[in-house]
Amino acid sequence: MILPIIEFCISNLASGSYKAMEMLEKDPNLDIIEYSCLSYCTRCAHTLFALVNGEFVSGETPEQLVENIYRHLEENPMV
C-alpha cells in the first residue's frame, strides 16, 4: 500500500508548522518526511505549508494546515 507523502521544510517547521507535523505523525496512514529545504522560500517566509504528494498546501495555523492537508487528500485521492 502506497501512503500519501507529506513533506515539510525544516525552516517552516521552525516557523510553526512543527505542531502540524506532530499531529500528522500520529496518523499511521501518512508518510511524513522532513527536508532541509523544499525551494518554496518566498511562500515559506509568509505561511505554514507542506507538500502533499508534491502539491503545495498551506494554512494560517498548524491546526488549519492539518485540516487543509486532510481536505486536499480527500479531494485528490491516490490512484
Phi, psi and omega per residue, in radians:
M1 nan 2.237 3.108
I2 -1.564 2.208 -3.139
L3 -1.613 2.612 3.011
P4 -1.055 2.474 -3.137
I5 -1.814 2.169 3.102
I6 -1.982 2.052 -3.070
E7 -1.920 2.329 3.121
F8 -2.082 2.509 3.033
C9 -1.546 2.332 -3.087
I10 -1.091 -0.575 3.100
S11 -1.165 -0.678 3.121
N12 -1.252 -0.561 3.052
L13 -1.038 -0.751 3.121
A14 -1.174 -0.412 3.136
S15 -1.489 -0.097 3.072
G16 2.356 -0.195 -3.108
S17 -1.400 -0.064 3.133
Y18 -1.016 -0.698 3.130
K19 -1.070 -0.695 3.106
A20 -1.122 -0.754 3.133
M21 -1.072 -0.734 3.103
E22 -1.026 -0.732 3.136
M23 -1.143 -0.750 -3.105
L24 -1.230 -0.529 3.133
E25 -1.115 -0.328 3.102
K26 -1.317 -0.243 -3.120
D27 -1.604 1.930 -3.109
P28 -1.218 -0.127 -3.128
N29 -1.645 0.213 3.125
L30 -2.190 2.563 3.049
D31 -1.879 1.917 -3.070
I32 -1.745 2.272 -3.117
I33 -2.303 2.415 3.052
E34 -1.854 2.421 3.066
Y35 -2.207 2.702 3.102
S36 -1.193 -0.562 3.103
C37 -2.755 2.444 3.086
L38 -1.927 0.124 3.100
S39 1.112 0.625 3.026
Y40 -2.111 0.763 -2.969
C41 -0.980 -0.730 -3.133
T42 -1.117 -0.816 3.115
R43 -1.209 -0.659 -3.113
C44 -1.044 -0.615 -3.126
A45 -1.242 -0.297 -3.025
H46 -2.032 -0.280 -3.057
T47 -2.653 2.768 3.011
L48 -1.396 2.411 -3.098
F49 -2.699 2.905 2.989
A50 -2.622 2.755 2.980
L51 -1.673 2.225 -3.126
V52 -1.964 1.896 -3.036
N53 0.871 0.696 3.081
G54 1.526 -0.026 -3.112
E55 -1.907 2.408 -3.103
F56 -1.199 2.205 3.061
V57 -2.314 2.318 -3.098
S58 -2.236 3.000 3.086
G59 -2.847 2.703 -3.129
E60 -1.394 -0.461 3.113
T61 -2.266 2.831 3.082
P62 -1.008 -0.685 3.136
E63 -1.125 -0.733 3.117
Q64 -1.173 -0.644 3.104
L65 -1.079 -0.799 3.117
V66 -1.066 -0.796 3.113
E67 -1.025 -0.779 -3.133
N68 -1.172 -0.598 3.093
I69 -1.132 -0.832 3.126
Y70 -1.130 -0.644 3.096
R71 -1.117 -0.757 3.120
H72 -1.066 -0.727 3.133
L73 -1.127 -0.656 3.097
E74 -1.165 -0.732 -3.092
E75 -1.358 -0.308 -3.093
N76 -2.298 1.176 -3.093
P77 -1.117 2.585 3.096
M78 -1.340 2.518 -3.100
V79 -1.337 nan nan
